[in-house]
């Protein structure tokens, strides 16, 4: 049986073109994705089944690790565990 620690999310490392990597909490990443989706008119088909931007962002955060923001622009995120 897998250890439950494998499903814990301490933070996400977020990568964007021409930007340094940034560490965000799950809440901060969710907010960033919501803001990106809110400004988009061409939402991917798999996200259209959700009725709110919050649901779309949560699904995207949990099921993907990359989102095309614009031609040549992307957002990537990966779960990381921070040790003290």
N, C-alpha and C positions, 0 to 999 in steps of 0.2 A: 504494500500500500504506500502511495507517495506521501512524503512528509508535507504537512500543511504549510510549512515555511515556503514551499515552492510557489504558493499562490498569494503570498504577501507582497504588496507593492509599497516600497518605501518612497520611491521617486521615479521620475522618468527623465531620461536624457533626451533633449529635443534638439534636432539638427535642422538648420535652414541654410540655404545657399548664402555664402559670403557673410555668415554670422558665426560667432563662437558658440560652442555647445553650451546649452543651458540646462540646469536641473530644475524640474518643476514637480510640485506635489501632484497627486492625482486630481485634486480639485482645481489646481491652476491649469493643468493640461486640459481638463474638461472645459473650463472657461475659455481657453484659447481656441479650442475646436468649435465651441458654440459661436464665438465671434466670427470665425472664418466662415462657418456655414450660414450664419445670419446674413452675411454680405454677398452670398452666392445666389445666383438665379438658376444655374445649371447643376443642381444637386444630382449626384450619382443615383442610378435607378434603385440600387439596394437600400438606399437611405430614404427613398420616397415613401416607403411603407410605414414610416414612423410619423406620428402626427405633430410632434414638437421638435424644436431644434435641440433641446436638451436630450431627448431620446436618441436623436440622430447622432449627436456628439458622443454619447455614452457607447452606443453600438460601434461607432467608428473607433473609439479609443480601445475597446475591448476586443475587436475583431481584426484590426489592421495595425500596421506600423508605419504607413506612409499615406500621404494625401497630396495630390497635385493641386496646388493652389492657383497656378496660372501657367501658361506655357513657359517651360524652363524653370519654374519655381515649384518647390515641394516643401513639405513638412514631414519629417521622420521622427518617430519616438520609440524608445525602448525602455522597458522596465529595468530598473537597477535597484539593488539592495545596498544601502549605505551602512557600513560598519563603523562603530564608534571606537 
